[in-house]
Amino acid sequence: MKPIVAVLMLSVVLGPAHAAKACPAAEQALTGAWQQRGAAGFFEEFSLQVEAGRHVLDSWLHQRPDITGASWKLVDCRLIVESTDDGVGTLRFRVLGLKHDTLRLYDESDRVESIYVRVPEQP
């Protein structure tokens, strides 16, 4: 069997889900506090938590609360934030990477890549 035919047969058997690249971050790895590095990004600081089974996002701008109590979920490697109380609506960020406490997101609305670093937990 020729190599190209074998590859095509393998992709048909495994399907498109296997061919897709795995998400670089699991939901548990995203939880915690994050701070913007550089000038680009929707949030200056934000926190992703799971409280009593509910996924909660809070954000701060100039150390003052900005978005509070929004819900978040990770779907198909996209961080989706839904906030109804403050007029922000739904935000979608593609997770590009998570390595060494550095998170790379791509804002699908503004078409901007941003970098966030994990804020160490306070003792």
ROTOR-806787 format. One line per field, with one value per atom (N, C-alpha, C, O, CB): residue number from 1; residue in three letters; atom name; x, y, z. Coordinates in steps of 0.05 Angstrom, whole numbers. Glycine has a CB too. Example, Ala and Ser with C-alpha at 12.3 -4.5 7.8 and 13.67 -1.06 7.14 Angstrom:
ROTOR-806787
num: [1	1	1	1	1	2	2	2	2	2]
residu: [ALA	ALA	ALA	ALA	ALA	SER	SER	SER	SER	SER]
atome: [N	CA	C	O	CB	N	CA	C	O	CB]
xx: [264	246	264	285	226	257	273	258	268	282]
yy: [-114	-90	-66	-66	-89	-45	-21	1	23	-12]
zz: [156	156	156	169	181	142	143	157	161	114]
END
This chain:
ROTOR-806787
num: [1	1	1	1	1	2	2	2	2	2	3	3	3	3	3	4	4	4	4	4	5	5	5	5	5	6	6	6	6	6	7	7	7	7	7	8	8	8	8	8	9	9	9	9	9	10	10	10	10	10	11	11	11	11	11	12	12	12	12	12	13	13	13	13	13	14	14	14	14	14	15	15	15	15	15	16	16	16	16	16	17	17	17	17	17	18	18	18	18	18	19	19	19	19	19	20	20	20	20	20	21	21	21	21	21	22	22	22	22	22	23	23	23	23	23	24	24	24	24	24	25	25	25	25	25	26	26	26	26	26	27	27	27	27	27	28	28	28	28	28	29	29	29	29	29	30	30	30	30	30	31	31	31	31	31	32	32	32	32	32	33	33	33	33	33	34	34	34	34	34	35	35	35	35	35	36	36	36	36	36	37	37	37	37	37	38	38	38	38	38	39	39	39	39	39	40	40	40	40	40	41	41	41	41	41	42	42	42	42	42	43	43	43	43	43	44	44	44	44	44	45	45	45	45	45	46	46	46	46	46	47	47	47	47	47	48	48	48	48	48	49	49	49	49	49	50	50	50	50	50	51	51	51	51	51	52	52	52	52	52	53	53	53	53	53	54	54	54	54	54	55	55	55	55	55	56	56	56	56	56	57	57	57	57	57	58	58	58	58	58	59	59	59	59	59	60	60	60	60	60	61	61	61	61	61	62	62	62	62	62	63	63	63	63	63	64	64	64	64	64	65	65	65	65	65	66	66	66	66	66	67	67	67	67	67	68	68	68	68	68	69	69	69	69	69	70	70	70	70	70	71	71	71	71	71	72	72	72	72	72	73	73	73	73	73	74	74	74	74	74	75	75	75	75	75	76	76	76	76	76	77	77	77	77	77	78	78	78	78	78	79	79	79	79	79	80	80	80	80	80	81	81	81	81	81	82	82	82	82	82	83	83	83	83	83	84	84	84	84	84	85	85	85	85	85	86	86	86	86	86	87	87	87	87	87	88	88	88	88	88	89	89	89	89	89	90	90	90	90	90	91	91	91	91	91	92	92	92	92	92	93	93	93	93	93	94	94	94	94	94	95	95	95	95	95	96	96	96	96	96	97	97	97	97	97	98	98	98	98	98	99	99	99	99	99	100	100	100	100	100	101	101	101	101	101	102	102	102	102	102	103	103	103	103	103	104	104	104	104	104	105	105	105	105	105	106	106	106	106	106	107	107	107	107	107	108	108	108	108	108	109	109	109	109	109	110	110	110	110	110	111	111	111	111	111	112	112	112	112	112	113	113	113	113	113	114	114	114	114	114	115	115	115	115	115	116	116	116	116	116	117	117	117	117	117	118	118	118	118	118	119	119	119	119	119	120	120	120	120	120	121	121	121	121	121	122	122	122	122	122	123	123	123	123	123]
residu: [MET	MET	MET	MET	MET	LYS	LYS	LYS	LYS	LYS	PRO	PRO	PRO	PRO	PRO	ILE	ILE	ILE	ILE	ILE	VAL	VAL	VAL	VAL	VAL	ALA	ALA	ALA	ALA	ALA	VAL	VAL	VAL	VAL	VAL	LEU	LEU	LEU	LEU	LEU	MET	MET	MET	MET	MET	LEU	LEU	LEU	LEU	LEU	SER	SER	SER	SER	SER	VAL	VAL	VAL	VAL	VAL	VAL	VAL	VAL	VAL	VAL	LEU	LEU	LEU	LEU	LEU	GLY	GLY	GLY	GLY	GLY	PRO	PRO	PRO	PRO	PRO	ALA	ALA	ALA	ALA	ALA	HIS	HIS	HIS	HIS	HIS	ALA	ALA	ALA	ALA	ALA	ALA	ALA	ALA	ALA	ALA	LYS	LYS	LYS	LYS	LYS	ALA	ALA	ALA	ALA	ALA	CYS	CYS	CYS	CYS	CYS	PRO	PRO	PRO	PRO	PRO	ALA	ALA	ALA	ALA	ALA	ALA	ALA	ALA	ALA	ALA	GLU	GLU	GLU	GLU	GLU	GLN	GLN	GLN	GLN	GLN	ALA	ALA	ALA	ALA	ALA	LEU	LEU	LEU	LEU	LEU	THR	THR	THR	THR	THR	GLY	GLY	GLY	GLY	GLY	ALA	ALA	ALA	ALA	ALA	TRP	TRP	TRP	TRP	TRP	GLN	GLN	GLN	GLN	GLN	GLN	GLN	GLN	GLN	GLN	ARG	ARG	ARG	ARG	ARG	GLY	GLY	GLY	GLY	GLY	ALA	ALA	ALA	ALA	ALA	ALA	ALA	ALA	ALA	ALA	GLY	GLY	GLY	GLY	GLY	PHE	PHE	PHE	PHE	PHE	PHE	PHE	PHE	PHE	PHE	GLU	GLU	GLU	GLU	GLU	GLU	GLU	GLU	GLU	GLU	PHE	PHE	PHE	PHE	PHE	SER	SER	SER	SER	SER	LEU	LEU	LEU	LEU	LEU	GLN	GLN	GLN	GLN	GLN	VAL	VAL	VAL	VAL	VAL	GLU	GLU	GLU	GLU	GLU	ALA	ALA	ALA	ALA	ALA	GLY	GLY	GLY	GLY	GLY	ARG	ARG	ARG	ARG	ARG	HIS	HIS	HIS	HIS	HIS	VAL	VAL	VAL	VAL	VAL	LEU	LEU	LEU	LEU	LEU	ASP	ASP	ASP	ASP	ASP	SER	SER	SER	SER	SER	TRP	TRP	TRP	TRP	TRP	LEU	LEU	LEU	LEU	LEU	HIS	HIS	HIS	HIS	HIS	GLN	GLN	GLN	GLN	GLN	ARG	ARG	ARG	ARG	ARG	PRO	PRO	PRO	PRO	PRO	ASP	ASP	ASP	ASP	ASP	ILE	ILE	ILE	ILE	ILE	THR	THR	THR	THR	THR	GLY	GLY	GLY	GLY	GLY	ALA	ALA	ALA	ALA	ALA	SER	SER	SER	SER	SER	TRP	TRP	TRP	TRP	TRP	LYS	LYS	LYS	LYS	LYS	LEU	LEU	LEU	LEU	LEU	VAL	VAL	VAL	VAL	VAL	ASP	ASP	ASP	ASP	ASP	CYS	CYS	CYS	CYS	CYS	ARG	ARG	ARG	ARG	ARG	LEU	LEU	LEU	LEU	LEU	ILE	ILE	ILE	ILE	ILE	VAL	VAL	VAL	VAL	VAL	GLU	GLU	GLU	GLU	GLU	SER	SER	SER	SER	SER	THR	THR	THR	THR	THR	ASP	ASP	ASP	ASP	ASP	ASP	ASP	ASP	ASP	ASP	GLY	GLY	GLY	GLY	GLY	VAL	VAL	VAL	VAL	VAL	GLY	GLY	GLY	GLY	GLY	THR	THR	THR	THR	THR	LEU	LEU	LEU	LEU	LEU	ARG	ARG	ARG	ARG	ARG	PHE	PHE	PHE	PHE	PHE	ARG	ARG	ARG	ARG	ARG	VAL	VAL	VAL	VAL	VAL	LEU	LEU	LEU	LEU	LEU	GLY	GLY	GLY	GLY	GLY	LEU	LEU	LEU	LEU	LEU	LYS	LYS	LYS	LYS	LYS	HIS	HIS	HIS	HIS	HIS	ASP	ASP	ASP	ASP	ASP	THR	THR	THR	THR	THR	LEU	LEU	LEU	LEU	LEU	ARG	ARG	ARG	ARG	ARG	LEU	LEU	LEU	LEU	LEU	TYR	TYR	TYR	TYR	TYR	ASP	ASP	ASP	ASP	ASP	GLU	GLU	GLU	GLU	GLU	SER	SER	SER	SER	SER	ASP	ASP	ASP	ASP	ASP	ARG	ARG	ARG	ARG	ARG	VAL	VAL	VAL	VAL	VAL	GLU	GLU	GLU	GLU	GLU	SER	SER	SER	SER	SER	ILE	ILE	ILE	ILE	ILE	TYR	TYR	TYR	TYR	TYR	VAL	VAL	VAL	VAL	VAL	ARG	ARG	ARG	ARG	ARG	VAL	VAL	VAL	VAL	VAL	PRO	PRO	PRO	PRO	PRO	GLU	GLU	GLU	GLU	GLU	GLN	GLN	GLN	GLN	GLN	PRO	PRO	PRO	PRO	PRO]
atome: [N	CA	C	O	CB	N	CA	C	O	CB	N	CA	C	O	CB	N	CA	C	O	CB	N	CA	C	O	CB	N	CA	C	O	CB	N	CA	C	O	CB	N	CA	C	O	CB	N	CA	C	O	CB	N	CA	C	O	CB	N	CA	C	O	CB	N	CA	C	O	CB	N	CA	C	O	CB	N	CA	C	O	CB	N	CA	C	O	CB	N	CA	C	O	CB	N	CA	C	O	CB	N	CA	C	O	CB	N	CA	C	O	CB	N	CA	C	O	CB	N	CA	C	O	CB	N	CA	C	O	CB	N	CA	C	O	CB	N	CA	C	O	CB	N	CA	C	O	CB	N	CA	C	O	CB	N	CA	C	O	CB	N	CA	C	O	CB	N	CA	C	O	CB	N	CA	C	O	CB	N	CA	C	O	CB	N	CA	C	O	CB	N	CA	C	O	CB	N	CA	C	O	CB	N	CA	C	O	CB	N	CA	C	O	CB	N	CA	C	O	CB	N	CA	C	O	CB	N	CA	C	O	CB	N	CA	C	O	CB	N	CA	C	O	CB	N	CA	C	O	CB	N	CA	C	O	CB	N	CA	C	O	CB	N	CA	C	O	CB	N	CA	C	O	CB	N	CA	C	O	CB	N	CA	C	O	CB	N	CA	C	O	CB	N	CA	C	O	CB	N	CA	C	O	CB	N	CA	C	O	CB	N	CA	C	O	CB	N	CA	C	O	CB	N	CA	C	O	CB	N	CA	C	O	CB	N	CA	C	O	CB	N	CA	C	O	CB	N	CA	C	O	CB	N	CA	C	O	CB	N	CA	C	O	CB	N	CA	C	O	CB	N	CA	C	O	CB	N	CA	C	O	CB	N	CA	C	O	CB	N	CA	C	O	CB	N	CA	C	O	CB	N	CA	C	O	CB	N	CA	C	O	CB	N	CA	C	O	CB	N	CA	C	O	CB	N	CA	C	O	CB	N	CA	C	O	CB	N	CA	C	O	CB	N	CA	C	O	CB	N	CA	C	O	CB	N	CA	C	O	CB	N	CA	C	O	CB	N	CA	C	O	CB	N	CA	C	O	CB	N	CA	C	O	CB	N	CA	C	O	CB	N	CA	C	O	CB	N	CA	C	O	CB	N	CA	C	O	CB	N	CA	C	O	CB	N	CA	C	O	CB	N	CA	C	O	CB	N	CA	C	O	CB	N	CA	C	O	CB	N	CA	C	O	CB	N	CA	C	O	CB	N	CA	C	O	CB	N	CA	C	O	CB	N	CA	C	O	CB	N	CA	C	O	CB	N	CA	C	O	CB	N	CA	C	O	CB	N	CA	C	O	CB	N	CA	C	O	CB	N	CA	C	O	CB	N	CA	C	O	CB	N	CA	C	O	CB	N	CA	C	O	CB	N	CA	C	O	CB	N	CA	C	O	CB	N	CA	C	O	CB	N	CA	C	O	CB	N	CA	C	O	CB	N	CA	C	O	CB	N	CA	C	O	CB	N	CA	C	O	CB	N	CA	C	O	CB	N	CA	C	O	CB	N	CA	C	O	CB	N	CA	C	O	CB	N	CA	C	O	CB	N	CA	C	O	CB	N	CA	C	O	CB	N	CA	C	O	CB	N	CA	C	O	CB	N	CA	C	O	CB	N	CA	C	O	CB]
xx: [17	0	18	38	-19	11	26	22	0	19	42	40	17	3	65	12	-10	-37	-55	-10	-40	-66	-69	-91	-66	-48	-49	-57	-73	-22	-46	-52	-82	-95	-34	-91	-119	-138	-158	-125	-131	-147	-147	-168	-137	-124	-122	-139	-153	-93	-139	-155	-185	-200	-147	-193	-221	-229	-251	-226	-212	-219	-220	-238	-198	-200	-199	-217	-226	-171	-224	-242	-229	-206	-264	-243	-232	-226	-208	-251	-239	-233	-205	-192	-253	-195	-168	-148	-126	-164	-155	-137	-134	-113	-146	-154	-153	-132	-128	-181	-120	-99	-112	-133	-83	-99	-110	-108	-90	-94	-126	-126	-102	-97	-153	-88	-64	-70	-51	-47	-95	-102	-128	-147	-105	-128	-152	-166	-153	-146	-191	-207	-193	-192	-235	-184	-172	-147	-141	-165	-132	-107	-113	-95	-91	-137	-144	-153	-152	-166	-161	-171	-149	-126	-184	-156	-136	-137	-155	-108	-119	-117	-96	-75	-111	-102	-85	-82	-100	-96	-58	-52	-40	-23	-32	-50	-41	-11	0	-56	3	31	32	24	50	41	41	17	3	42	12	-9	-34	-55	1	-33	-57	-72	-61	-48	-99	-116	-141	-141	-101	-162	-188	-188	-199	-210	-175	-174	-147	-126	-180	-147	-122	-115	-92	-125	-134	-131	-158	-179	-123	-157	-181	-176	-154	-193	-198	-197	-218	-241	-201	-211	-229	-231	-211	-220	-255	-259	-283	-300	-263	-283	-307	-316	-303	-300	-340	-351	-378	-397	-354	-379	-404	-414	-438	-425	-396	-404	-409	-414	-428	-407	-412	-385	-368	-431	-381	-357	-360	-377	-350	-342	-345	-320	-298	-350	-324	-303	-307	-329	-301	-286	-285	-262	-241	-284	-264	-241	-238	-256	-244	-214	-207	-193	-178	-189	-199	-187	-176	-191	-207	-150	-137	-143	-148	-146	-142	-147	-175	-179	-126	-194	-222	-238	-232	-232	-259	-276	-287	-295	-299	-286	-296	-319	-342	-273	-314	-335	-336	-316	-330	-360	-362	-384	-406	-368	-378	-398	-406	-427	-422	-390	-396	-391	-376	-378	-404	-399	-379	-377	-426	-365	-345	-346	-354	-317	-338	-335	-314	-308	-362	-302	-283	-296	-302	-256	-300	-313	-297	-291	-342	-289	-273	-249	-243	-290	-235	-211	-217	-199	-190	-241	-249	-259	-276	-270	-248	-257	-281	-277	-234	-304	-328	-338	-343	-351	-340	-349	-376	-379	-327	-395	-421	-428	-428	-443	-432	-438	-462	-461	-413	-484	-508	-513	-528	-532	-501	-507	-494	-504	-499	-471	-456	-456	-441	-428	-472	-474	-451	-450	-475	-434	-411	-421	-410	-389	-440	-450	-432	-421	-453	-428	-412	-385	-384	-427	-364	-337	-326	-331	-319	-310	-298	-268	-260	-312	-253	-224	-214	-220	-211	-199	-187	-162	-146	-180	-159	-136	-114	-115	-142	-93	-70	-49	-35	-59	-46	-25	-26	-36	2	-15	-11	14	15	-36	35	61	74	75	79	84	99	84	95	126	59	41	38	34	52	41	36	13	15	62	-8	-32	-33	-32	-57	-36	-40	-68	-77	-19	-82	-110	-112	-96	-129	-131	-137	-166	-184	-132	-170	-197	-209	-200	-196	-230	-242	-258	-262	-260	-266	-280	-261	-264	-298	-241	-222	-199	-183	-212	-196	-174	-147	-129	-176	-145	-120	-110	-126	-125	-85	-72	-63	-51	-49	-67	-59	-45	-49	-83	-28	-13	-19	-19	18	-24	-29	-11	-5	-59	-2	15	-1	-17	42	3	-12	-2	22	-8	-21	-15	-12	-30	-38	11	15	-6	-15	43	-14	-34	-22	2	-44	-37	-28	-30	-50	-46	-10	-11	-32	-35	16]
yy: [-23	0	25	26	0	44	69	85	85	85	101	116	136	138	132	150	169	156	167	185	132	118	109	110	93	100	91	114	111	79	138	162	169	175	185	168	175	155	162	175	129	109	112	109	81	119	123	147	146	127	169	192	187	198	216	169	162	146	149	147	127	109	125	121	86	142	157	180	188	166	192	214	241	242	210	263	290	297	314	310	285	292	285	299	278	262	254	272	277	225	281	298	325	339	300	334	361	361	342	369	384	388	389	401	413	376	377	405	420	357	411	437	438	419	442	461	463	467	468	485	469	474	460	460	504	448	436	456	476	410	452	471	476	499	460	454	457	474	489	430	473	489	519	535	479	526	554	568	592	556	552	565	579	570	544	601	618	647	654	606	662	691	696	683	708	714	720	750	765	708	759	787	791	775	797	812	818	824	838	842	813	820	834	822	795	858	873	892	895	855	903	923	912	924	946	888	877	858	843	862	859	841	854	878	829	839	849	855	875	830	838	840	851	844	814	867	875	853	844	903	845	823	808	820	833	782	766	741	732	760	730	705	686	694	711	661	640	621	609	625	617	600	581	587	616	560	542	543	533	513	555	559	545	552	589	524	509	498	499	526	489	478	499	491	462	524	546	558	564	568	561	573	604	615	563	617	646	661	653	652	682	700	727	738	702	738	765	778	766	766	804	819	846	856	822	857	882	900	890	878	925	946	967	979	958	972	990	984	1001	1019	958	947	952	952	957	958	961	940	933	990	929	909	920	943	901	903	910	892	901	907	867	847	829	818	831	825	808	788	793	825	763	742	732	719	751	737	726	696	686	740	682	653	648	664	638	625	618	588	572	627	580	552	549	567	540	525	518	499	476	506	507	491	491	513	501	468	466	485	499	472	485	502	532	547	494	539	567	574	560	574	595	605	623	644	620	616	631	643	629	613	670	685	698	711	707	693	705	722	713	682	748	767	783	799	785	780	793	819	837	775	822	845	871	892	838	870	894	903	920	891	890	897	887	894	927	871	860	839	837	849	823	801	777	770	811	764	740	746	760	718	737	741	713	694	755	711	686	690	707	675	673	673	645	626	684	643	617	614	632	615	591	585	576	554	564	592	586	570	554	611	574	560	565	586	566	547	550	535	510	539	550	538	555	579	536	541	555	579	600	564	575	596	620	643	604	616	637	628	607	644	644	637	655	680	639	643	659	655	633	650	678	678	694	713	689	687	702	711	695	685	737	749	747	761	779	731	727	751	753	702	769	793	814	825	803	820	842	832	848	854	806	794	802	811	802	799	807	784	771	832	779	759	772	794	744	760	771	750	726	783	759	742	749	773	743	729	732	714	692	726	724	707	702	718	722	678	670	687	691	640	696	710	689	673	732	689	669	672	694	672	649	649	661	656	621	676	688	667	652	713	665	646	653	639	643]
zz: [0	0	0	15	25	-16	-18	8	19	-43	16	41	41	62	46	20	19	23	36	-7	11	14	43	54	-5	56	84	102	120	93	97	113	109	128	105	84	79	93	104	49	91	104	134	147	97	146	175	183	204	183	168	175	173	188	158	154	152	176	186	126	184	206	232	248	208	237	262	263	285	267	241	239	245	253	259	240	244	272	277	232	292	320	327	342	338	317	323	309	320	316	286	270	282	279	241	297	309	331	345	320	334	354	382	386	349	401	429	440	434	446	458	471	490	505	486	490	507	537	553	498	544	572	580	565	578	603	614	632	641	630	637	653	680	689	657	693	720	719	738	731	697	695	691	697	671	683	678	704	706	658	724	748	763	763	767	775	789	779	764	786	789	782	761	761	807	742	719	716	722	693	708	704	676	667	726	663	636	635	652	624	615	610	583	563	611	582	557	556	576	533	533	530	518	520	513	506	493	511	527	467	509	523	533	540	546	535	544	573	582	537	589	618	627	615	632	648	661	681	682	675	697	715	716	714	744	719	721	737	740	694	747	762	752	748	793	748	741	764	773	715	775	798	794	777	824	809	810	839	857	800	843	870	871	858	876	888	892	865	860	906	848	822	801	778	826	807	787	779	796	799	753	743	743	730	714	758	762	753	760	792	737	729	742	741	698	753	763	750	746	795	744	733	746	759	702	744	756	736	719	781	737	720	738	754	699	738	756	785	801	750	791	818	829	853	837	812	820	805	782	813	818	805	778	776	823	758	732	725	724	710	720	715	739	748	688	750	774	770	760	799	778	778	750	748	791	730	703	703	720	682	685	683	661	642	678	663	643	638	656	651	614	608	587	572	599	585	565	546	554	578	521	501	475	464	496	465	441	442	422	417	464	468	466	459	448	473	474	502	513	452	513	539	532	520	555	541	535	561	581	522	562	585	579	559	593	597	593	617	640	590	612	632	624	605	638	639	632	647	638	636	671	688	680	686	716	667	661	632	624	671	615	587	570	546	585	581	565	546	523	583	554	537	538	559	508	514	512	500	479	496	512	502	496	510	523	474	465	461	446	439	475	472	465	479	499	444	437	454	456	407	467	483	465	453	505	462	445	459	446	433	485	499	529	538	488	544	572	580	580	589	586	593	614	613	568	635	656	667	670	645	673	685	667	677	711	641	621	603	590	605	602	586	562	564	603	538	513	503	499	491	500	490	465	460	512	448	424	426	426	398	427	429	401	382	439	398	372	362	338	373	379	371	361	339	393	378	372	355	345	397	352	336	348	333	307	374	388	405	419	406	403	420	446	445	406	468	494	510	507	509	528	546	575	582	540	591	619	635	627	626	658	676	701	711	683	712	736	760	764	742	776	801	822	826	808	836	857	879	886	870	890	912	937	943	917	951	977	999	1000	984	1016	1038	1059	1079	1051]
END
